[in-house]
Amino acid sequence: MDFDHGDSTAYGLTAGARWHFATSESFVPFVGARIGYQRVESGSFEEDDFIYRGEGGFRQQINENLTIDYIVSYERSSELETNNFAFSIGFGIFL
């Protein structure tokens, strides 16, 4: 695929689920999956694409309302044929 090297825009919508394994520790391992849609626009190039993602990691319970999530993921798109590996850290807030 040829991309214009100017401004690019990408947006999409995904849905997914995570399975948390029960432990008595403050570190809770999980696995997850997501599927979704994305649209990429760059100059005259426009592409609608199906994406899917697998992930795993663990959640660290800080207190009853706060967690830190450590995630390793793989994401692939069908039309753009992209393969992305990522490591991310996020926060969970429970009200």
OpenMM code with the backbone's topology and positions (N, CA, C; nanometers):
from openmm import Vec3, app, unit

residues = "MET ASP PHE ASP HIS GLY ASP SER THR ALA TYR GLY LEU THR ALA GLY ALA ARG TRP HIS PHE ALA THR SER GLU SER PHE VAL PRO PHE VAL GLY ALA ARG ILE GLY TYR GLN ARG VAL GLU SER GLY SER PHE GLU GLU ASP ASP PHE ILE TYR ARG GLY GLU GLY GLY PHE ARG GLN GLN ILE ASN GLU ASN LEU THR ILE ASP TYR ILE VAL SER TYR GLU ARG SER SER GLU LEU GLU THR ASN ASN PHE ALA PHE SER ILE GLY PHE GLY ILE PHE LEU".split()
positions = [
    Vec3(0.0836, -0.1170, 0.0000),
    Vec3(0.0000, 0.0000, 0.0000),
    Vec3(0.0888, 0.1242, 0.0000),
    Vec3(0.0550, 0.2208, -0.0817),
    Vec3(0.1289, 0.3464, -0.0854),
    Vec3(0.0569, 0.4503, -0.0023),
    Vec3(0.1295, 0.5074, 0.0930),
    Vec3(0.0735, 0.6109, 0.1779),
    Vec3(0.1322, 0.7446, 0.1385),
    Vec3(0.0499, 0.8468, 0.1431),
    Vec3(0.0957, 0.9830, 0.1308),
    Vec3(0.1734, 1.0137, 0.2588),
    Vec3(0.2880, 1.0755, 0.2496),
    Vec3(0.3681, 1.1020, 0.3683),
    Vec3(0.3252, 1.2294, 0.4403),
    Vec3(0.2113, 1.2868, 0.4019),
    Vec3(0.1580, 1.4042, 0.4717),
    Vec3(0.0735, 1.3618, 0.5897),
    Vec3(-0.0320, 1.4370, 0.6141),
    Vec3(-0.1223, 1.4079, 0.7261),
    Vec3(-0.1980, 1.2788, 0.7030),
    Vec3(-0.2120, 1.2021, 0.8087),
    Vec3(-0.2876, 1.0772, 0.8054),
    Vec3(-0.3853, 1.0761, 0.9212),
    Vec3(-0.4976, 1.0109, 0.9004),
    Vec3(-0.5988, 0.9970, 1.0038),
    Vec3(-0.6409, 0.8515, 1.0117),
    Vec3(-0.6533, 0.8007, 1.1334),
    Vec3(-0.7023, 0.6650, 1.1545),
    Vec3(-0.8003, 0.6673, 1.2703),
    Vec3(-0.9102, 0.5972, 1.2554),
    Vec3(-1.0066, 0.5852, 1.3638),
    Vec3(-1.0765, 0.4516, 1.3521),
    Vec3(-1.1363, 0.4077, 1.4612),
    Vec3(-1.2017, 0.2784, 1.4586),
    Vec3(-1.2795, 0.2510, 1.5854),
    Vec3(-1.3316, 0.1306, 1.5922),
    Vec3(-1.4102, 0.0857, 1.7055),
    Vec3(-1.3813, -0.0617, 1.7271),
    Vec3(-1.3498, -0.0985, 1.8510),
    Vec3(-1.3239, -0.2389, 1.8834),
    Vec3(-1.4074, -0.2811, 2.0030),
    Vec3(-1.4267, -0.4103, 2.0144),
    Vec3(-1.4928, -0.4702, 2.1304),
    Vec3(-1.4099, -0.5909, 2.1715),
    Vec3(-1.4069, -0.6177, 2.2998),
    Vec3(-1.3254, -0.7293, 2.3444),
    Vec3(-1.3633, -0.7766, 2.4829),
    Vec3(-1.2898, -0.8760, 2.5270),
    Vec3(-1.3122, -0.9337, 2.6591),
    Vec3(-1.1797, -0.9802, 2.7171),
    Vec3(-1.1740, -0.9848, 2.8498),
    Vec3(-1.0578, -1.0369, 2.9223),
    Vec3(-1.1040, -1.1420, 3.0222),
    Vec3(-1.0232, -1.2443, 3.0362),
    Vec3(-1.0470, -1.3470, 3.1368),
    Vec3(-0.9387, -1.3334, 3.2421),
    Vec3(-0.9798, -1.3008, 3.3662),
    Vec3(-0.8863, -1.2879, 3.4785),
    Vec3(-0.8864, -1.4185, 3.5570),
    Vec3(-0.7682, -1.4718, 3.5820),
    Vec3(-0.7538, -1.5962, 3.6566),
    Vec3(-0.7558, -1.5662, 3.8063),
    Vec3(-0.8352, -1.6402, 3.8803),
    Vec3(-0.8490, -1.6173, 4.0248),
    Vec3(-0.7202, -1.6553, 4.0975),
    Vec3(-0.6690, -1.5619, 4.1757),
    Vec3(-0.5521, -1.5868, 4.2603),
    Vec3(-0.5758, -1.5186, 4.3943),
    Vec3(-0.4977, -1.5543, 4.4918),
    Vec3(-0.5072, -1.4881, 4.6223),
    Vec3(-0.4001, -1.3796, 4.6360),
    Vec3(-0.3270, -1.3548, 4.5299),
    Vec3(-0.2191, -1.2560, 4.5307),
    Vec3(-0.2699, -1.1217, 4.4788),
    Vec3(-0.1866, -1.0170, 4.4921),
    Vec3(-0.2235, -0.8858, 4.4382),
    Vec3(-0.1964, -0.8762, 4.2878),
    Vec3(-0.1261, -0.9759, 4.2288),
    Vec3(-0.1036, -0.9821, 4.0844),
    Vec3(-0.1986, -1.0859, 4.0252),
    Vec3(-0.2850, -1.0426, 3.9335),
    Vec3(-0.3858, -1.1305, 3.8736),
    Vec3(-0.3569, -1.1422, 3.7241),
    Vec3(-0.3178, -1.2609, 3.6740),
    Vec3(-0.2917, -1.2770, 3.5307),
    Vec3(-0.4227, -1.2778, 3.4512),
    Vec3(-0.4128, -1.2384, 3.3228),
    Vec3(-0.5302, -1.2398, 3.2353),
    Vec3(-0.4896, -1.2655, 3.0914),
    Vec3(-0.5864, -1.3084, 3.0108),
    Vec3(-0.5743, -1.3173, 2.8657),
    Vec3(-0.6962, -1.2473, 2.8073),
    Vec3(-0.6817, -1.1958, 2.6863),
    Vec3(-0.7933, -1.1240, 2.6253),
    Vec3(-0.7871, -1.1260, 2.4746),
    Vec3(-0.8974, -1.0840, 2.4135),
    Vec3(-0.9074, -1.0747, 2.2681),
    Vec3(-0.9978, -0.9576, 2.2321),
    Vec3(-0.9709, -0.8966, 2.1171),
    Vec3(-1.0525, -0.7865, 2.0644),
    Vec3(-1.0695, -0.8046, 1.9143),
    Vec3(-1.1821, -0.7591, 1.8637),
    Vec3(-1.2038, -0.7501, 1.7192),
    Vec3(-1.2633, -0.6129, 1.6911),
    Vec3(-1.2470, -0.5659, 1.5682),
    Vec3(-1.3031, -0.4348, 1.5390),
    Vec3(-1.2820, -0.3895, 1.3966),
    Vec3(-1.3109, -0.2629, 1.3775),
    Vec3(-1.3079, -0.1957, 1.2476),
    Vec3(-1.2187, -0.0733, 1.2609),
    Vec3(-1.1455, -0.0424, 1.1545),
    Vec3(-1.0712, 0.0837, 1.1497),
    Vec3(-1.0762, 0.1409, 1.0097),
    Vec3(-1.0633, 0.2714, 0.9997),
    Vec3(-1.0551, 0.3411, 0.8716),
    Vec3(-0.9284, 0.4254, 0.8745),
    Vec3(-0.8513, 0.4170, 0.7671),
    Vec3(-0.7273, 0.4919, 0.7545),
    Vec3(-0.7390, 0.5812, 0.6322),
    Vec3(-0.7057, 0.7098, 0.6487),
    Vec3(-0.7073, 0.8067, 0.5387),
    Vec3(-0.5738, 0.8788, 0.5352),
    Vec3(-0.5134, 0.8843, 0.4178),
    Vec3(-0.3861, 0.9530, 0.4000),
    Vec3(-0.3808, 1.0057, 0.2575),
    Vec3(-0.3988, 1.1358, 0.2407),
    Vec3(-0.4031, 1.1926, 0.1069),
    Vec3(-0.5193, 1.1339, 0.0283),
    Vec3(-0.4922, 1.0756, -0.0882),
    Vec3(-0.5979, 1.0134, -0.1684),
    Vec3(-0.6236, 0.8678, -0.1277),
    Vec3(-0.5445, 0.8153, -0.0362),
    Vec3(-0.5588, 0.6766, 0.0084),
    Vec3(-0.6647, 0.6681, 0.1178),
    Vec3(-0.7602, 0.5748, 0.1021),
    Vec3(-0.8607, 0.5470, 0.2043),
    Vec3(-0.8795, 0.3962, 0.2111),
    Vec3(-0.8856, 0.3419, 0.3323),
    Vec3(-0.9006, 0.1966, 0.3477),
    Vec3(-0.9840, 0.1665, 0.4706),
    Vec3(-1.0855, 0.0832, 0.4543),
    Vec3(-1.1610, 0.0270, 0.5664),
    Vec3(-1.1001, -0.1088, 0.5960),
    Vec3(-1.0884, -0.1418, 0.7235),
    Vec3(-1.0137, -0.2617, 0.7581),
    Vec3(-1.0721, -0.3302, 0.8807),
    Vec3(-1.0588, -0.4622, 0.8846),
    Vec3(-1.0955, -0.5444, 0.9987),
    Vec3(-0.9685, -0.5694, 1.0794),
    Vec3(-0.9746, -0.5516, 1.2116),
    Vec3(-0.8581, -0.5746, 1.2960),
    Vec3(-0.8923, -0.6739, 1.4059),
    Vec3(-0.7922, -0.7463, 1.4500),
    Vec3(-0.8089, -0.8348, 1.5648),
    Vec3(-0.6836, -0.8295, 1.6499),
    Vec3(-0.7023, -0.8585, 1.7786),
    Vec3(-0.5932, -0.8432, 1.8745),
    Vec3(-0.6018, -0.9508, 1.9819),
    Vec3(-0.4885, -1.0070, 2.0166),
    Vec3(-0.4765, -1.0969, 2.1305),
    Vec3(-0.3864, -1.0313, 2.2331),
    Vec3(-0.4149, -1.0530, 2.3604),
    Vec3(-0.3350, -0.9888, 2.4638),
    Vec3(-0.3258, -1.0764, 2.5877),
    Vec3(-0.2262, -1.0496, 2.6662),
    Vec3(-0.2082, -1.1170, 2.7940),
    Vec3(-0.1311, -1.0257, 2.8860),
    Vec3(-0.1365, -1.0555, 3.0125),
    Vec3(-0.0636, -0.9737, 3.1075),
    Vec3(-0.1092, -1.0008, 3.2484),
    Vec3(-0.0890, -0.9011, 3.3327),
    Vec3(-0.1385, -0.9142, 3.4685),
    Vec3(-0.1798, -0.7786, 3.5224),
    Vec3(-0.2694, -0.7851, 3.6180),
    Vec3(-0.3231, -0.6673, 3.6851),
    Vec3(-0.2696, -0.6657, 3.8272),
    Vec3(-0.2138, -0.5539, 3.8673),
    Vec3(-0.1621, -0.5375, 4.0026),
    Vec3(-0.2624, -0.4557, 4.0839),
    Vec3(-0.3163, -0.5150, 4.1878),
    Vec3(-0.4147, -0.4473, 4.2727),
    Vec3(-0.3424, -0.3554, 4.3695),
    Vec3(-0.3623, -0.2241, 4.3566),
    Vec3(-0.2986, -0.1258, 4.4448),
    Vec3(-0.3829, -0.1080, 4.5714),
    Vec3(-0.5120, -0.0878, 4.5532),
    Vec3(-0.6080, -0.0852, 4.6631),
    Vec3(-0.7418, -0.1311, 4.6056),
    Vec3(-0.8499, -0.1205, 4.6795),
    Vec3(-0.9770, -0.1747, 4.6294),
    Vec3(-1.0333, -0.0978, 4.5103),
    Vec3(-0.9832, 0.0234, 4.4845),
    Vec3(-1.0339, 0.1050, 4.3738),
    Vec3(-0.9349, 0.1292, 4.2604),
    Vec3(-0.8103, 0.0826, 4.2729),
    Vec3(-0.7082, 0.1168, 4.1745),
    Vec3(-0.6226, -0.0040, 4.1388),
    Vec3(-0.6002, -0.0228, 4.0071),
    Vec3(-0.5103, -0.1277, 3.9586),
    Vec3(-0.4144, -0.0691, 3.8561),
    Vec3(-0.3031, -0.1377, 3.8368),
    Vec3(-0.2114, -0.1097, 3.7269),
    Vec3(-0.2113, -0.2341, 3.6393),
    Vec3(-0.2337, -0.2168, 3.5084),
    Vec3(-0.2364, -0.3279, 3.4136),
    Vec3(-0.1101, -0.3269, 3.3290),
    Vec3(-0.0434, -0.4422, 3.3206),
    Vec3(0.0754, -0.4611, 3.2371),
    Vec3(0.0328, -0.5544, 3.1235),
    Vec3(0.0419, -0.5078, 2.9991),
    Vec3(-0.0184, -0.5795, 2.8865),
    Vec3(0.0838, -0.5998, 2.7742),
    Vec3(0.0888, -0.7207, 2.7215),
    Vec3(0.1614, -0.7517, 2.5984),
    Vec3(0.0560, -0.7903, 2.4957),
    Vec3(0.0614, -0.7298, 2.3767),
    Vec3(-0.0436, -0.7561, 2.2779),
    Vec3(0.0127, -0.7726, 2.1372),
    Vec3(-0.0659, -0.8396, 2.0547),
    Vec3(-0.0379, -0.8552, 1.9119),
    Vec3(-0.1644, -0.8138, 1.8389),
    Vec3(-0.1517, -0.7215, 1.7434),
    Vec3(-0.2667, -0.6752, 1.6660),
    Vec3(-0.2371, -0.6893, 1.5173),
    Vec3(-0.3359, -0.7360, 1.4432),
    Vec3(-0.3207, -0.7564, 1.2990),
    Vec3(-0.4410, -0.6973, 1.2278),
    Vec3(-0.4161, -0.6368, 1.1126),
    Vec3(-0.5244, -0.5880, 1.0268),
    Vec3(-0.5271, -0.6710, 0.8994),
    Vec3(-0.6446, -0.6908, 0.8448),
    Vec3(-0.6574, -0.7800, 0.7297),
    Vec3(-0.6183, -0.7138, 0.5978),
    Vec3(-0.6707, -0.5965, 0.5677),
    Vec3(-0.6444, -0.5318, 0.4388),
    Vec3(-0.5086, -0.4627, 0.4337),
    Vec3(-0.4733, -0.3928, 0.5391),
    Vec3(-0.3452, -0.3206, 0.5416),
    Vec3(-0.2285, -0.4123, 0.5727),
    Vec3(-0.2592, -0.5340, 0.6165),
    Vec3(-0.1579, -0.6348, 0.6457),
    Vec3(-0.0520, -0.5841, 0.7430),
    Vec3(-0.0977, -0.5209, 0.8502),
    Vec3(-0.0059, -0.4754, 0.9531),
    Vec3(-0.0003, -0.5773, 1.0660),
    Vec3(0.1156, -0.5888, 1.1274),
    Vec3(0.1388, -0.6743, 1.2431),
    Vec3(0.2061, -0.5892, 1.3493),
    Vec3(0.1398, -0.5717, 1.4632),
    Vec3(0.1943, -0.4860, 1.5672),
    Vec3(0.2050, -0.5618, 1.6989),
    Vec3(0.3240, -0.5601, 1.7573),
    Vec3(0.3448, -0.6095, 1.8928),
    Vec3(0.3617, -0.4876, 1.9820),
    Vec3(0.3047, -0.4938, 2.1019),
    Vec3(0.3146, -0.3782, 2.1910),
    Vec3(0.3207, -0.4231, 2.3360),
    Vec3(0.3846, -0.3419, 2.4174),
    Vec3(0.3812, -0.3552, 2.5624),
    Vec3(0.3233, -0.2251, 2.6145),
    Vec3(0.2221, -0.2333, 2.6988),
    Vec3(0.1613, -0.1115, 2.7510),
    Vec3(0.1318, -0.1255, 2.8999),
    Vec3(0.1208, -0.0115, 2.9629),
    Vec3(0.0856, -0.0043, 3.1043),
    Vec3(-0.0350, 0.0876, 3.1153),
    Vec3(-0.1370, 0.0425, 3.1871),
    Vec3(-0.2572, 0.1232, 3.2040),
    Vec3(-0.3063, 0.1187, 3.3477),
    Vec3(-0.4046, 0.2000, 3.3768),
    Vec3(-0.4628, 0.2071, 3.5095),
    Vec3(-0.6092, 0.1672, 3.5037),
    Vec3(-0.6556, 0.1026, 3.6067),
    Vec3(-0.7966, 0.0707, 3.6204),
    Vec3(-0.8499, 0.1382, 3.7453),
    Vec3(-0.9652, 0.2052, 3.7323),
    Vec3(-1.0281, 0.2725, 3.8448),
    Vec3(-1.1661, 0.2117, 3.8633),
    Vec3(-1.1939, 0.1643, 3.9832),
    Vec3(-1.3208, 0.0985, 4.0146),
    Vec3(-1.3954, 0.1859, 4.1156),
    Vec3(-1.5132, 0.2293, 4.0774),
    Vec3(-1.5918, 0.3170, 4.1652),
    Vec3(-1.6911, 0.2392, 4.2478),
] * unit.nanometer
topology = app.Topology()
chain = topology.addChain("A")
for resn in residues:
    res = topology.addResidue(resn, chain)
    for name in ("N", "CA", "C"):
        topology.addAtom(name, app.Element.getBySymbol(name[0]), res)
